[in-house]
Amino acid sequence: MSHPGAAQGRGTALVTGASRGIGRALAVALGAEGFDVAVHYRGSEAGAQETARLCREYGVQAATLQADLTDPAQARALVRAAHLSFRGSGLAVLVNNVGNYVNRPLLDTTDAEWAEMLGSNLTATFATCQEAAPLLSARGWGRIVNLGYAGASLNVARPGIVPYVIAKAGVLQLSRSLAVVLAGTGVSVNVVSPGVIETSVSQPLAQIPAGRPGTVPELVQAALAFVRASDYLTGQELEVAGGWNL
């Protein structure tokens, strides 16, 4: 069924990094909500095609789009391509899921790793959001959901993942600022911040009050909550972390 909030038809949802894992789950869930889905990938075309196939099982259209989002020009072009992918649909939802993660001692972090983590997590989000904002505003309805990192706003030392945490703190600041800019246009901007998820590289379960990692469906439900909510709910961060960092 089409999503009741999407103006001018159900619209297109663009999910970055959607060839597998959390990105695939987000894309398929949005297809189940009735959105046509633009499935972004960087290297795994086969994975993206499988995600698109799963989306189409819900009776929606799905297309795969390739881009290296560390290049802002490609990130912007991706948004434009998603907007034009399905006749009469147009961009309605942007989910910025893509973002590399490297756990490396600070003094051993290479320039390339620094650039990749900031580029894939922060610069990509900036470019896609900036390109999507006028399209969603013109529609009069839109949802931007950016993936953060639980605890990034605490400003405490994270010596093993410094560029990653800097990037995710930047995503939070970017999202809040964009929420203010777009307030009143029908477009909301929010952040879902996972802690330790079942797919996470690091699993410090002893630090999690809930005693377990979060599941991918739990993370997806948090993102869908922002998609379904009124645009009056904007500029917020929802941590899916089982009490971690509290």
N, C-alpha and C positions, 0 to 999 in steps of 0.2 A: 504494500500500500504506500501511497505517497505521504510524505511527512506533512502534517497539517500546518506547520508553521512556515513552510517554504513558499514565499511569494512567487507569483508568475510560474507556476508549475513546481515540480519536485526539485529540480535543480541538480547540479553536479557536485559531488564531493571529491576533492583532490586529497589523496593521502600520500605523503612522501615516504619513501622507504618501505613500500608495501609489498615487496616480493616474498616476504616470509615473516614469521614471528608476530610481534605485536602489530606491526604495520599491516600485515595480512589480516589479522583479526579485526583491526579497526575498519579496514576497507570492507570486509564482508559484513560486518555489523551495520555499516552505513548503507550497504546494498539492501540489507534486510529491512532497513528503515524506509526504503523506497527511493533513495537517491541513486542516480546514475553515478558511476564511479570511475574516476581517472586514477589508474594505478601507476604510481611512479616507481622507477627502479634505476639504479646506476649500472650494475653489471649483470644481474641475473634476469635475463629476459624470460627464461623458462619459468622461473618462480613467479614472475609478474603475470605471465599468461595463465598460470594455475590460479592465482588470486582472482584474476578477471573471470575465469570460468566459474569459480565459486560464487562470485557476485551475481553472475547472470542467472544462477539457479533461483534467484529471488525475482526474476522477471524484469530486471533492470538492464540498462546498457552498461558496458564496461570496456575501457580501452587502456592499453598500456602505453606509457610515455617514458622515454629514456632521457636522463639529464644528470650531469655532475653538478650537484647543488653547491659545491664549494666555489663554483664560478657564478658570480651573481647574474651575469648575463644569461646563463643557461637556466638559472632559477626563475628569473623573470619570464623567460620564454616558455618555461614549463607551465606557469600559471596561465599565460595567454592561450597556450595550446589546450589546456584542460577546459578553459572557458568556452572554447570553440569546438570541443570534441563532439558534442551531441546537439543537433539542430534544435533550437528552441529551449534548450535546457539551461545552459549558462552556469557559471560558478555560484554555488550557494554555501558550501562548506569547505574550509581549508584546515587540514590536520597536518601539522608539522611534526612528524615522527622521526624523520631521519636525523642521525647524529652519531658520530663515531665515539667510541669509549676506549681509552687506553689507560691502564694502571701501570705507572712507571715512576720510580723515584724522581723527585723534582730535578735534581742535579743531573740525572741521566736522560731527561726528556729532550728529544731532538727538536730542531727547528721544524722539521717536516711534521712531527707528531703534534707540535703546538699549532701549526697552521691548519692541519687537518681537523683537529678537535674544535678550534674556534670557527673554522670555515664551515664545517658540516653542521655544527650545533647552533651557532649564533648568526653568522653571516647569511647562511641559507635561509634562516627564519626571517631575518630582516628583509631580505630581497623578496621572498614570496609574499610576506605580509604587505609590504609596500606596494607590490604589484596588484595584489588581490583587493586591497582596501577600496579603491574607487569603483571596482566592478561590483563588489558587494553593496556598497553605499547606493549605487545607481539602482540596484535591484530592490533596495528597501528592506532587505532581509538577508542576514548572513551570519555565519558562525565561524570564528577562528579558534581552534584549540591547539595550543602549543604544548609539546611535551617538555617538562622541566626535570628537576631532580630533587627529591625530598631532602631538605636540609640546606639547599644551596643559598637560601636567604639568611642563614644563621651567621654567615661571615666568620666561620671558625676554620682553623687550619685543616687542610686535606692534602698533605704533602705528596700523596701518591697519585692524585688526580687533579692537580692544580688547574691546568687549562680547561678541563672538562667542567669543573665547578665554576670557574670564571665565566665560561660560555653559558652555563645554565642560569647563573645569577643574572647575566645579561638578558637572557630570554625573558626572565621574570620582569625586569625593568622595561624592556621593550614592550611586552604585552600590556603591562599596566598603563604605560604612556599611550599606546595605541588605543586602548579601551577608552581613555579620556578623549582622544581625538575623534573617535567614531561614536561616542555616546549620543544617543538621540537619532541615529541614522537607521536603526533597526539591526545594527551589526554588533555582536558581542565578541569580546576577545578574552579568553581565559586560559589558564594553565593547569594541566594535570601533571603532577610530579610523582613519579613512581619512586619507591624506595628499593628494597630488594625484591625482585620479582623472580618467579620460577625460571625465567630465561636469563637472569643476570649472570654475568661472568663471575662476580664476587658474591659469596653467600655467607655473610657474617651473622648467622642466625642467633648467636648468643646475645647480640645487641638489639634484637627485635622483641619488644614486649609480647607481641602476639605469638612468638615462638615458631613462626613459619614464614616462608616467603609469600608474597602476594601472587595471585594467579593472573594470567592474562585476561580472562573474562572479568575479573574484578577491576582491572585497569580500564578495559573497554567500557564497562558500565559507567565509570566516572566520566569518561569522555562523552559518552552519549547523554549523560545528564546535562552537560553544558549545551549540547546540540539541541536538546529538547526544551530547555528552559527559555524563559523570556529574555529578551535582550537587556532587560533591566539588571539581570545578573551578569555583570561584566567586571573585568579587572581582577578576577579572583584566582587564587591558587588552591587546588584541592590535592592534598597529599594522599597517596595510596601507599601507606608505609607501615601499617600495623603498629603504630605508636613509636616508631623509630625516630630518634632525635628529639623527642618531647622532653 
